[in-house]
Structure formats: structure tokens, C-alpha cells
Amino acid sequence: MRPVSRYLIWLALPALSACAQPDMEDQPKYETYEAATEWPGKQSARTPPAGTVARDRETLPPRPAMSLALLGQGRHAFNAFCSPCHGRSGRGDGMVVQRGFPAPPDLNADALRSIPARRVVDVITHGHGVMVSYADRVPPGPRWAIAAYVQALQRAQHVPVASLSDAERRQLEALP
């Protein structure tokens, strides 16, 4: 036998012997919902304390009322998280797209102008098509702000500026 083969055998022996140790194979544990005589209530599955929220389930706050502050927050979050792909106008011409990434749908298209704000929040949370989930990047509260801003952006693309009153124009200029 070659010296290299002997060396490999000596290296493999400790690894193989570790797999067959009885204390690692047969550890005492409870199966799901198995009775546990040592625990209070005789249950192996413990009831979580009141107010506990599972880590994999986030709680989405209720939709806030529309306000200029909400639109300003939505504009800021949209420009930070959404505009790299969707562009600042929502037309799908962001910087990432200009560098070769597939274009997202135009948020101003007729089919998307009628979607509810909840659907926008769901897409941000879970992703859709090529778009990945942004749940780990955008907290639940600002998702509603982005949805409100997307709807305002969609409406603004189809309203002639001449039809706005002076007060409405001032409000638009006051947005952060």
C-alpha cells in the first residue's frame, strides 16, 4: 500500500468512528405533542407566553390615514428601495434596468393602476415574479407609505397640471 493511502485511511478513521457513537445517535428527546411527565401540564410542547410573536410572522399594522406626511415618507422609501428598478417615475426605467437587469412592469400601466394598496404591500412583503421579497429591508409601517405613494404617483401621471388648483400645486411642491 502506498504511503498516501495509509495517510488517508488514518485521517478517515476518527471521522467514521464519530458517527457510530450511541450517545449521538440515540439522544433522549420528545416528539411533537408527546406527553412529558416531568413538565407541568404533562406537555412537551410548551404554550408561548402571552404577547409572543413568532419570528417568522410579522404583524402588519393597519393602513394609516392618507396624509402629506405619509406621502412624504412613502416618497423617501420609494426612492430608496424601489427606484433602482422602477425608476423615480415608476415606469420601470431605473438604474439597475439601464445596466441590463430585466425591466419591472410599468407601475403606471392601466392594469396596475387599479390594484389596491394591500396588493402593493403584499408584493413588497413577499415579492412577485423576478422581484424578491423586501420584507427584510422595508419595515411593515413604511410599506403602507410606499403603497400610498405608488398610488399617488400613478394618479399624478394621469392628471394634467393645469387642472390643479393653486392650493394643490403648493401642496405638491411642499412634499419632501
PAZAPA-4460 file (N, C-alpha, C; in steps of 0.05 Angstrom, whole numbers, plus 32768, in hexadecimal, padded with zeros to 4 digits):
% residues 176
    n_x    n_y    n_z   ca_x   ca_y   ca_z    c_x    c_y    c_z   seq   type   mol
   8011   7FE9   8000   8000   8000   8000   8012   8019   8000     1      M     A
   8009   802D   7FF2   8019   8046   7FF0   8017   8055   800A     2      R     A
   802B   8066   800F   802A   8076   8028   8013   808A   8028     3      P     A
   800B   8094   8010   7FF5   80A7   800F   7FDB   809A   8017     4      V     A
   7FD7   8081   800E   7FBF   8072   8014   7FBD   806D   8032     5      S     A
   7FD3   8065   803F   7FD3   8061   805B   7FCC   807B   806A     6      R     A
   7FD7   8091   8061   7FD2   80AB   806D   7FB4   80B2   806C     7      Y     A
   7FA7   80AD   8055   7F8A   80B2   8052   7F79   80A1   8064     8      L     A
   7F81   8087   8067   7F72   8075   8078   7F74   807F   8095     9      I     A
   7F8C   8087   809E   7F8F   8091   80B9   7F7E   80AA   80BD    10      W     A
   7F7C   80BB   80A9   7F6C   80D3   80AC   7F4E   80CD   80AD    11      L     A
   7F45   80B8   809E   7F29   80B2   809D   7F1F   80A3   80B5    12      A     A
   7F30   8094   80C3   7F27   8084   80DA   7F1A   8094   80F0    13      L     A
   7F25   80AA   80F9   7F17   80B9   810E   7EFC   80C4   8105    14      P     A
   7EF9   80CC   80EC   7EE0   80D6   80E3   7ECB   80C0   80E2    15      A     A
   7ED2   80A9   80D9   7EC0   8093   80D8   7EB8   8089   80F3    16      L     A
   7ECA   8089   8106   7EC3   807F   8120   7EB0   8092   812F    17      S     A
   7EB1   80AB   8128   7E9F   80BF   8136   7E82   80BB   812F    18      A     A
   7E7D   80AF   8117   7E61   80AC   810E   7E52   8096   811D    19      C     A
   7E61   8083   8128   7E53   806C   8134   7E52   806D   8153    20      A     A
   7E56   8084   815E   7E55   8086   817B   7E38   8085   8184    21      Q     A
   7E31   8073   8197   7E15   8071   819F   7E09   808A   81AB    22      P     A
   7E18   8099   81B9   7E0D   80B1   81C6   7E06   80C7   81B2    23      D     A
   7E11   80C6   819A   7E0A   80D9   8186   7DF3   80CF   8174    24      M     A
   7DF1   80B5   8171   7DDB   80AA   8161   7DC0   80AB   816F    25      E     A
   7DC1   80A2   8188   7DA8   809E   8197   7DA6   80B2   81AE    26      D     A
   7DA1   80CB   81A8   7D9F   80DF   81BD   7D82   80DF   81C7    27      Q     A
   7D7F   80E3   81E1   7D63   80E5   81EB   7D57   80FF   81E2    28      P     A
   7D3F   80FE   81D7   7D31   8115   81CE   7D13   810F   81CC    29      K     A
   7D03   8124   81CD   7CE7   8120   81CA   7CDF   8124   81AD    30      Y     A
   7CCD   8114   81A4   7CC1   8118   818A   7CAC   812E   818C    31      E     A
   7CA3   8139   8176   7C8F   814E   8176   7C76   8145   8184    32      T     A
   7C6D   8154   8197   7C54   8150   81A7   7C55   8136   81B8    33      Y     A
   7C6C   812B   81BC   7C6F   8113   81CE   7C6B   811C   81EB    34      E     A
   7C5E   810B   81FB   7C5A   8111   8217   7C75   8111   8225    35      A     A
   7C79   8125   8237   7C91   8128   8246   7C8A   8128   8264    36      A     A
   7C90   8112   8271   7C87   8110   828D   7C97   8123   829F    37      T     A
   7CAF   812B   8298   7CBF   813D   82A9   7CB6   815A   82A8    38      E     A
   7CA7   8162   8294   7CA0   817E   8290   7C85   8183   829D    39      W     A
   7C81   819C   82A6   7C66   81A3   82AF   7C52   81A1   8298    40      P     A
   7C3B   8196   829E   7C26   8193   8289   7C2B   817B   8278    41      G     A
   7C41   816C   827D   7C48   8153   826F   7C4A   8157   8250    42      K     A
   7C53   816E   8247   7C55   8174   822A   7C72   8179   8223    43      Q     A
   7C7B   816D   820D   7C96   8173   8203   7C96   818D   81F3    44      S     A
   7C80   8194   81E6   7C7E   81AD   81D7   7C73   81C2   81EA    45      A     A
   7C83   81D5   81EF   7C7C   81EA   8203   7C6B   8200   81F6    46      R     A
   7C59   820B   8204   7C49   8221   81FB   7C59   823B   81FD    47      T     A
   7C5B   824A   81E7   7C6B   8262   81E9   7C5F   8277   81FB    48      P     A
   7C6F   8288   8208   7C64   829C   821A   7C52   82B0   820A    49      P     A
   7C40   82BC   8218   7C2E   82D0   820C   7C3E   82E6   81FF    50      A     A
   7C35   82EE   81E7   7C42   8304   81D9   7C59   82FC   81C8    51      G     A
   7C5F   82E2   81C7   7C76   82D8   81B7   7C6E   82D8   819A    52      T     A
   7C81   82E2   8189   7C7C   82E2   816C   7C92   82D0   8160    53      V     A
   7C8A   82BD   814F   7C9D   82AC   8142   7CB0   82BC   8131    54      A     A
   7CC9   82B4   8130   7CDD   82C3   8121   7CD8   82C2   8103    55      R     A
   7CCD   82AD   80F9   7CC8   82AC   80DC   7CAE   82B8   80D4    56      D     A
   7C9F   82C3   80E7   7C86   82D0   80E0   7C86   82ED   80EB    57      R     A
   7C86   82FF   80D9   7C86   831B   80E2   7C69   8325   80E2    58      E     A
   7C64   8339   80F2   7C49   8344   80F4   7C49   835E   80E4    59      T     A
   7C37   835F   80D0   7C34   8377   80C0   7C21   838A   80CE    60      L     A
   7C2A   83A3   80D3   7C18   83B6   80E0   7C00   83BC   80CD    61      P     A
   7BEB   83C7   80D8   7BD4   83CF   80C7   7BDC   83E6   80B4    62      P     A
   7BCE   83E8   809F   7BD4   83FC   808B   7BD0   8418   8097    63      R     A
   7BE4   8429   8096   7BE1   8444   80A2   7BD0   8456   8090    64      P     A
   7BC6   846B   809C   7BB6   847E   808C   7BC9   848E   8079    65      A     A
   7BBE   8495   8062   7BCE   84A3   804E   7BD4   84BF   8059    66      M     A
   7BED   84C7   8056   7BF6   84E2   805E   7C0E   84E9   804E    67      S     A
   7C15   8503   804F   7C2D   850C   8041   7C46   8500   804E    68      L     A
   7C46   84FC   8069   7C5C   84EF   8076   7C60   84D3   806D    69      A     A
   7C4A   84C4   8069   7C4B   84A8   8060   7C57   84A8   8044    70      L     A
   7C4D   84BA   8032   7C58   84BB   8017   7C75   84C2   8017    71      L     A
   7C7D   84D4   8028   7C9A   84DC   802A   7CAB   84C4   8032    72      G     A
   7CA1   84B5   8046   7CAF   849D   804F   7CB0   8488   8039    73      Q     A
   7C9A   8485   802B   7C99   8472   8014   7CAB   847A   7FFE    74      G     A
   7CAD   8494   7FF8   7CBF   849D   7FE3   7CDC   8497   7FEA    75      R     A
   7CE3   849D   8003   7CFE   8498   800C   7D05   847A   800A    76      H     A
   7CF3   8469   8014   7CF7   844C   8013   7CF7   8441   7FF7    77      A     A
   7CE5   844B   7FE6   7CE4   8442   7FCA   7CFE   8449   7FBC    78      F     A
   7D08   8461   7FC0   7D21   8469   7FB2   7D38   8459   7FBC    79      N     A
   7D38   8451   7FD6   7D4E   8441   7FE1   7D4D   8424   7FD8    80      A     A
   7D35   8418   7FD9   7D33   83FB   7FD5   7D29   83F3   7FB9    81      F     A
   7D17   8403   7FAE   7D09   83FA   7F95   7D15   8407   7F7C    82      C     A
   7D1E   841F   7F7E   7D27   842D   7F65   7D3F   8421   7F57    83      S     A
   7D51   8412   7F65   7D66   8406   7F55   7D5C   83F4   7F3F    84      P     A
   7D46   83E7   7F42   7D3A   83D7   7F2C   7D23   83E5   7F1F    85      C     A
   7D10   83F0   7F2E   7CF8   83FC   7F23   7CFC   8418   7F18    86      H     A
   7D12   8425   7F20   7D17   8441   7F18   7D06   8454   7F29    87      G     A
   7D0E   846D   7F2A   7CFF   8480   7F3C   7CE3   8485   7F32    88      R     A
   7CDE   8481   7F18   7CC3   8485   7F0E   7CB2   846C   7F0F    89      S     A
   7CBE   8455   7F16   7CB0   843C   7F16   7CAD   842E   7EFB    90      G     A
   7CBA   8438   7EE7   7CB7   842E   7ECC   7CC9   8415   7EC6    91      R     A
   7CD8   840C   7EDA   7CE9   83F4   7ED6   7D03   83FA   7EC8    92      G     A
   7D0D   8412   7ECB   7D25   841A   7EBC   7D3B   8423   7ED0    93      D     A
   7D3D   8414   7EE7   7D50   841B   7EFB   7D6D   8415   7EF3    94      G     A
   7D80   841D   7F04   7D9C   841A   7EFE   7DA4   83FD   7EFA    95      M     A
   7D98   83EB   7F09   7D9E   83CE   7F07   7D96   83C4   7EEB    96      V     A
   7D7F   83CD   7EE2   7D75   83C5   7EC7   7D88   83D1   7EB2    97      V     A
   7D91   83E9   7EB5   7DA3   83F5   7EA2   7DBE   83E6   7EA0    98      Q     A
   7DC4   83D6   7EB4   7DDC   83C6   7EB4   7DD8   83A9   7EAC    99      R     A
   7DC0   83A3   7EA2   7DBB   8388   7E96   7DA8   8376   7EA5   100      G     A
   7D9F   837E   7EBD   7D8C   836C   7ECB   7D71   836E   7EBE   101      F     A
   7D61   8358   7EBE   7D47   8359   7EB1   7D35   836F   7EBD   102      P     A
   7D27   837D   7EAC   7D16   8393   7EB5   7CFE   8389   7EC4   103      A     A
   7CF7   8396   7EDB   7CDE   838F   7EE9   7CC7   839B   7EDA   104      P     A
   7CAF   8393   7EE1   7C98   839E   7ED3   7C95   83BC   7ED9   105      P     A
   7C8A   83CA   7EC6   7C85   83E7   7EC9   7C6E   83EA   7EDD   106      D     A
   7C73   83F7   7EF4   7C5F   83FB   7F08   7C48   840D   7EFF   107      L     A
   7C4C   841B   7EE9   7C38   842D   7EDE   7C27   8420   7EC9   108      N     A
   7C2C   8406   7EC4   7C1B   83F8   7EB0   7BFF   83F6   7EBA   109      A     A
   7BEC   83F4   7EA8   7BCF   83F3   7EB0   7BC9   83DC   7EC3   110      D     A
   7BD5   83C5   7EBE   7BCF   83AD   7ECE   7BD9   83B1   7EEB   111      A     A
   7BEF   83C0   7EEF   7BFA   83C4   7F0A   7BEE   83DC   7F18   112      L     A
   7BE2   83EE   7F09   7BD6   8406   7F16   7BBE   83FF   7F27   113      R     A
   7BB2   83E8   7F21   7B9A   83E0   7F30   7B9F   83CD   7F47   114      S     A
   7BB8   83C6   7F4C   7BBD   83B3   7F62   7BBA   83C2   7F7D   115      I     A
   7BB0   83B4   7F91   7BAD   83C1   7FAC   7BC8   83C4   7FBA   116      P     A
   7BC9   83D6   7FCD   7BE1   83DB   7FDC   7BEB   83C1   7FEA   117      A     A
   7BD8   83B1   7FF3   7BDF   8398   8001   7BF0   8386   7FEE   118      R     A
   7BEA   8385   7FD5   7BF9   8375   7FC2   7C15   837F   7FBF   119      R     A
   7C19   8399   7FBF   7C34   83A5   7FBE   7C44   839D   7FD7   120      V     A
   7C37   839E   7FEE   7C44   8396   8007   7C4B   8378   8006   121      V     A
   7C39   8367   7FFB   7C3F   834A   7FF9   7C56   8345   7FE6   122      D     A
   7C58   8354   7FD0   7C6F   8350   7FBE   7C89   8358   7FCB   123      V     A
   7C89   836E   7FDA   7CA0   8377   7FE9   7CA8   8361   7FFD   124      I     A
   7C95   8356   800A   7C9A   8342   8020   7CA3   8328   8015   125      T     A
   7C96   831D   8000   7C9B   8302   7FF6   7CAA   8301   7FDC   126      H     A
   7CAB   8317   7FCD   7CB7   8317   7FB3   7CA3   830D   7F9E   127      G     A
   7CAA   830F   7F85   7C98   8307   7F6F   7CA9   8305   7F56   128      H     A
   7CA7   82EF   7F48   7CB6   82EC   7F2F   7CD4   82EC   7F35   129      G     A
   7CE3   82FE   7F28   7D00   8300   7F2C   7D06   8310   7F46   130      V     A
   7CF3   8320   7F4F   7CF8   8330   7F67   7CF8   831F   7F80   131      M     A
   7D0E   8322   7F8F   7D11   8313   7FA8   7D01   8321   7FBE   132      V     A
   7CFD   8313   7FD4   7CF0   831F   7FEB   7D02   8335   7FF7   133      S     A
   7CF5   834B   7FFE   7D03   8361   800B   7CFC   8362   8029   134      Y     A
   7CF1   834D   8033   7CE8   834C   804F   7CFF   8351   8062   135      A     A
   7D17   8348   805A   7D2E   834C   806C   7D3B   8367   8069   136      D     A
   7D32   8377   8055   7D3E   8391   8050   7D2B   83A8   8058   137      R     A
   7D11   83A3   8053   7CFD   83B8   8058   7CEC   83B0   8070   138      V     A
   7CED   83BE   8086   7CDB   83B7   809D   7CBE   83B9   8095   139      P     A
   7CAC   83AB   80A4   7C90   83AA   809D   7C83   83C5   809A   140      P     A
   7C88   83D8   80AC   7C7B   83F2   80AB   7C80   8401   8091   141      G     A
   7C9A   8405   8089   7C9F   8413   8070   7C94   8405   8057   142      P     A
   7C8D   83EC   8058   7C82   83DF   8040   7C67   83EC   8039   143      R     A
   7C57   83F3   804D   7C3E   8402   8047   7C44   841D   803B   144      W     A
   7C59   842A   8045   7C60   8444   803A   7C69   8441   801D   145      A     A
   7C78   842D   8017   7C80   8428   7FFB   7C67   8423   7FEA   146      I     A
   7C55   8413   7FF4   7C3D   840D   7FE4   7C2D   8426   7FDF   147      A     A
   7C2A   8438   7FF3   7C1C   8451   7FF0   7C2A   8462   7FDB   148      A     A
   7C45   8463   7FDD   7C54   8473   7FCA   7C51   8468   7FAD   149      Y     A
   7C52   844E   7FAA   7C4E   8442   7F90   7C33   8449   7F84   150      V     A
   7C1F   8448   7F95   7C04   8450   7F8B   7C03   846E   7F83   151      Q     A
   7C10   847E   7F94   7C11   849B   7F8D   7C21   84A0   7F74   152      A     A
   7C37   8491   7F71   7C47   8494   7F59   7C38   848B   7F40   153      L     A
   7C29   8476   7F43   7C18   846D   7F2C   7C03   8481   7F24   154      Q     A
   7BF7   848D   7F38   7BE2   84A1   7F32   7BEE   84BA   7F27   155      R     A
   7C06   84C2   7F31   7C13   84DA   7F28   7C1B   84D9   7F0B   156      A     A
   7C21   84C1   7F01   7C29   84BD   7EE5   7C12   84C2   7ED2   157      Q     A
   7BFA   84C2   7EDC   7BE2   84C4   7ECA   7BD1   84DC   7ED1   158      H     A
   7BDC   84EF   7EDF   7BCD   8508   7EE5   7BDC   851F   7ED9   159      V     A
   7BCF   852F   7EC8   7BDD   8546   7EBD   7BE2   855B   7ED3   160      P     A
   7BFA   8566   7ED3   7C01   857A   7EE7   7BEE   8592   7EE6   161      V     A
   7BE5   8598   7ECE   7BD3   85AF   7ECA   7BB9   85AB   7ED9   162      A     A
   7BB1   8592   7EDF   7B98   858E   7EEC   7B9A   8590   7F0B   163      S     A
   7BB3   8594   7F15   7BB7   8596   7F32   7BB2   85B3   7F3B   164      L     A
   7BA7   85B5   7F53   7BA3   85D0   7F5E   7BBF   85DA   7F69   165      S     A
   7BC0   85F4   7F6F   7BD9   85FF   7F79   7BE0   85F1   7F94   166      D     A
   7BCD   85EC   7FA4   7BD2   85DE   7FBE   7BDD   85C2   7FBA   167      A     A
   7BD2   85B4   7FA7   7BDC   8599   7FA1   7BF9   859A   7F96   168      E     A
   7BFF   85AD   7F86   7C1A   85B0   7F7C   7C2E   85B6   7F92   169      R     A
   7C26   85C7   7FA5   7C37   85CE   7FBC   7C3C   85B5   7FCD   170      R     A
   7C27   85A5   7FD1   7C2A   858D   7FE0   7C3E   857A   7FD3   171      Q     A
   7C3C   8577   7FB9   7C4F   8566   7FAB   7C6C   8570   7FAD   172      L     A
   7C6F   858A   7FAB   7C8A   8595   7FAE   7C94   8593   7FCA   173      E     A
   7C83   8590   7FDE   7C8B   858F   7FFA   7C94   8572   8001   174      A     A
   7C8E   855F   7FF0   7C96   8543   7FF7   7CB5   8542   7FFA   175      L     A
   7CBE   8533   800E   7CDB   8531   8011   7CE8   8521   7FFB   176      P     A
***
